Amino acid sequence: MRKIILLVSSTLIILVSPVTLAPARAADWGVGLMSNVLWWQPSFRSEYENFEIDPLLLWGPVVSIAFENKINVSLVFLQNVINPGSASFESNFNRSLGPGQITIDSKATRADLDFSASYPLSRLIRIFCGYKLFTLDFYPADLTITSGPYVFHNGGKTQNDAGGPQIWANSAALGTSMSFPLFDGASLNFTSSLLYSYLITGINLFHEQSPGILEVEGNGFNYQGVGANITLGISYFIGTMSTVVSAGGRFQYITYDAMGDAPELADDYFYGIQISAMYLL
C-alpha cells in the first residue's frame, strides 16, 4: 500500500507541475517543501501493552495553484520511508498452555497524501475541503516471546523481519482558515476543520499451529471515525527570494466506532510542529 501511495502521489505532483501547464498562465504557482514532526498516539495502541513510538519526522513536496486569486488548490505528500521511526510494545495472549507475552520491536513508516481546495469568503477568511490518504506500516518487526512455554513455528523464541500492525485510511475534511496581518510580509494563520475517516487496521494475532507452537497472523478490522484538526502558525514572505516560509503547531483528534466484529479502539490523537518553505513562480 505504501508503494501505491508513492506512485499515485508522484504521478499527481508531475501532472500538476508548472511544466505541464506552462502555456496557460491563468494561475499562480507555488512549489516547495514541508516537514512535520508528530508525537502520535495511534488508536490501535489499546490492543497492546506498554505501547511506545518515537516522534515521526515526515517530509516531502508541496504544490499550490491559485486560480485568478480566488480558488486555491494544493497537493502535499509527506513520508518517512527513508528515515523510519521506532516503536516497541507488548502483546498478551492466552492459548492452550496458559498465558504468554510477546514483545514487538519495530520500525514505523508513514506516508500521507493530502489534497485540498479553498475559496475566499473575505480578505481574511477562506473555506476549504480536503481529502487524505495515509498508510502506516510497522515493518520490519522483531518478535520475542518473553513469557509462557511457547515457541514460534521456526522453533525459536524470536522471529525477525515479521509484519507488525498496519493502517490504511481515507479521510475527508471541511473547515475554515483565517489569516491576520502582523507586520509587513508576516501574518498569523489559524485553521480548523472537522474530519471523517474510514480506517482499516491490521492487528497482530498469534494462533497455535499445534499446542505451544505459535504463528503470526494479521486480521483487518474496519472503523469509521470523526474528529477535528487545528493548526496555528506564522508565515513570512521574503520578497527578494519570492518565498513564503511558515512555522507553527498542529493538533488532531479522532474517535473511532468499530464496524462488525472489530474490537473497540482508543481515541487517536497527535500534536506536532510543522514548517514549510514555498517558492512562488
C-alpha positions in Angstrom: 0.0 0.0 0.0 2.9 2.4 0.7 4.2 1.8 -2.8 0.8 2.6 -4.2 0.7 6.0 -2.4 4.3 6.7 -3.6 3.2 6.0 -7.2 -0.1 8.0 -7.0 1.5 11.0 -5.3 4.4 11.2 -7.7 2.1 11.0 -10.7 -0.2 13.7 -9.3 2.6 16.0 -8.5 4.0 15.6 -12.0 0.6 16.2 -13.5 0.0 19.4 -11.7 3.6 20.7 -12.0 4.2 24.1 -13.7 6.0 22.3 -16.6 2.8 20.5 -17.5 0.7 23.7 -17.8 3.4 26.2 -18.7 1.5 27.6 -21.7 -1.5 28.5 -19.6 -0.6 31.3 -17.1 -4.1 31.9 -15.8 -2.8 30.7 -12.4 -0.2 31.5 -9.8 2.1 28.6 -8.8 4.0 27.7 -5.7 6.3 24.7 -5.2 8.2 23.9 -2.0 9.0 21.5 0.8 7.1 20.7 4.0 8.1 18.9 7.2 6.1 17.7 10.2 7.3 16.3 13.5 4.5 14.3 15.0 4.1 13.0 18.6 1.4 10.4 17.8 -0.8 8.1 19.9 -2.5 5.8 17.3 -5.9 4.3 18.1 -4.8 0.6 17.9 -2.4 1.1 20.9 -5.3 -0.1 23.1 -4.8 -3.6 21.6 -1.2 -3.8 23.0 0.6 -3.1 26.3 3.3 -0.6 27.1 3.0 1.0 23.6 5.8 3.5 22.8 6.6 5.2 19.5 9.2 7.8 18.7 8.2 11.1 17.2 7.8 10.7 13.4 9.6 13.1 11.1 7.6 13.4 7.9 8.8 15.4 4.9 8.1 15.9 1.2 7.0 18.2 -1.6 4.0 20.6 -1.8 2.5 22.2 -4.9 0.0 25.0 -4.7 -2.1 26.6 -7.5 -4.1 29.9 -7.1 -6.6 30.5 -9.9 -7.3 34.2 -10.5 -6.6 34.8 -6.9 -9.7 33.0 -5.8 -9.7 29.2 -5.8 -6.6 27.7 -4.4 -5.6 24.0 -4.9 -2.8 22.3 -3.1 -1.2 18.9 -3.0 1.1 17.6 -0.3 3.0 14.3 0.0 4.7 13.6 3.3 6.6 10.4 4.3 9.3 9.0 6.5 10.2 5.9 4.4 13.8 7.0 4.2 14.0 7.8 7.9 11.6 5.5 9.7 10.8 5.9 13.4 11.0 3.2 16.1 8.3 1.6 18.2 8.0 -1.1 20.9 5.0 -2.7 22.5 3.8 -6.0 24.0 1.0 -8.4 23.2 -0.5 -10.6 25.9 -2.3 -13.8 24.9 -3.8 -17.0 26.4 -3.6 -20.2 24.5 -3.6 -23.9 25.3 -0.6 -23.9 27.6 -1.7 -20.8 29.5 -0.9 -17.1 29.3 2.1 -15.7 27.4 3.6 -12.4 26.2 5.3 -11.3 23.1 7.5 -8.2 22.8 7.5 -6.4 19.4 10.3 -4.0 18.3 9.6 -2.4 15.0 10.3 0.4 12.5 7.4 2.7 11.9 6.9 4.2 8.4 4.0 6.5 7.4 3.0 8.1 4.1 0.4 10.9 3.8 -1.1 12.2 0.6 -3.2 15.4 1.1 -5.3 17.2 -1.5 -7.3 20.4 -0.7 -9.2 23.2 -2.4 -10.1 26.6 -0.8 -12.2 29.6 -1.6 -12.1 33.1 0.0 -15.1 34.4 1.9 -13.3 37.6 2.7 -9.8 39.0 2.6 -9.1 37.2 5.9 -11.2 34.1 5.8 -11.3 31.1 3.5 -13.3 27.9 3.5 -11.8 24.6 2.3 -12.4 20.9 1.8 -9.8 18.2 1.6 -9.0 14.6 1.2 -6.3 12.5 2.8 -5.0 9.0 2.1 -2.4 7.6 4.5 -0.8 4.3 5.4 1.3 3.2 8.4 3.5 0.1 8.5 5.3 -1.4 11.4 7.8 -3.3 9.4 10.2 -4.9 9.8 9.2 -6.1 13.3 11.2 -8.4 15.6 9.0 -10.5 17.8 10.2 -12.1 21.0 8.3 -14.5 23.3 9.2 -13.1 26.8 6.9 -15.3 28.9 5.0 -18.6 28.5 6.0 -22.1 27.4 5.7 -21.2 23.7 7.9 -21.0 20.6 7.3 -19.8 17.1 6.8 -22.2 14.2 10.6 -21.8 13.4 11.3 -23.5 16.7 12.7 -20.4 18.5 11.6 -17.7 20.8 12.3 -15.0 18.3 11.0 -14.2 14.9 12.8 -11.5 12.9 11.6 -9.3 10.0 7.9 -10.2 10.7 5.0 -7.9 10.0 3.5 -5.7 12.7 0.3 -3.7 12.8 -0.8 -1.8 9.6 -3.1 1.1 9.0 -4.8 2.2 5.8 -7.2 5.2 5.9 -9.3 7.6 3.8 -10.3 10.9 5.4 -12.3 13.9 4.3 -12.1 17.4 5.9 -14.2 20.6 5.8 -13.1 23.7 7.6 -12.1 27.3 7.6 -8.7 29.2 7.6 -8.1 32.7 8.9 -5.1 35.0 8.2 -4.3 38.1 10.3 -1.6 40.5 9.2 1.0 41.2 11.8 3.5 43.5 10.1 4.9 43.9 6.6 5.2 40.4 5.0 4.1 38.5 8.1 0.8 37.0 9.1 -0.7 34.8 11.9 -2.7 31.9 10.4 -5.3 29.7 12.1 -7.0 26.7 10.6 -9.7 24.4 12.0 -11.6 21.5 10.3 -14.0 18.7 11.0 -12.8 15.2 9.9 -14.4 12.0 8.8 -12.2 8.9 8.5 -12.7 5.4 7.2 -10.0 3.2 8.7 -8.7 -0.4 8.1 -6.4 -1.6 10.9 -4.4 -4.8 10.7 -3.7 -6.1 14.2 -1.3 -9.0 15.1 -3.0 -12.2 16.3 -1.0 -15.1 17.5 -2.5 -18.5 16.7 -1.4 -22.0 17.6 -0.4 -24.3 14.7 -0.2 -27.0 17.4 0.0 -26.8 21.2 2.8 -24.4 22.2 3.7 -23.6 18.5 2.7 -20.1 17.5 2.3 -18.5 14.1 1.7 -14.8 13.4 -1.4 -13.6 11.6 -2.8 -10.2 10.9 -6.6 -9.6 10.8 -8.0 -6.5 9.2 -10.8 -4.6 11.0 -12.9 -1.7 9.8 -13.7 1.6 11.6 -15.5 4.9 11.0 -14.3 8.0 12.8 -15.0 11.7 13.3 -12.7 14.3 14.7 -11.1 17.7 14.4 -7.8 19.2 13.3 -6.4 22.7 14.2 -3.2 24.5 13.2 -1.7 27.8 14.4 1.3 29.3 12.8 3.2 32.3 11.4 4.2 32.9 7.8 6.6 35.4 6.3 7.1 36.4 2.7 10.7 37.0 1.7 10.2 39.3 -1.3 13.8 39.2 -2.6 13.5 35.4 -2.8 9.8 35.1 -3.8 9.5 32.6 -1.0 7.0 32.1 1.8 8.3 30.4 5.0 5.9 29.1 7.6 6.2 27.5 11.1 3.6 26.5 13.6 1.9 23.8 15.6 -0.8 21.3 14.9 -3.2 19.1 16.9 -5.6 16.4 15.6 -8.1 14.2 17.4 -10.3 11.3 16.0 -12.6 8.9 17.8 -13.5 5.7 16.0 -16.6 3.4 16.0 -15.9 -0.3 15.4 -17.7 -1.9 12.4 -18.7 -5.6 12.5 -16.7 -7.7 14.9 -13.8 -5.2 15.2 -12.5 -4.6 18.7 -13.0 -1.2 20.2 -10.0 1.2 19.8 -8.7 4.1 21.9 -9.0 7.6 20.6 -6.4 8.6 18.1 -4.5 11.9 18.5 -1.3 13.7 17.8 0.3 17.0 18.2 3.3 18.3 16.2 5.4 21.0 14.7 5.0 22.0 11.0 7.5 24.0 8.9 7.4 24.8 5.2 9.1 26.9 2.5 7.3 27.7 -0.8 8.8 29.4 -3.8 6.2 31.4 -5.8 6.6 31.2 -9.6 
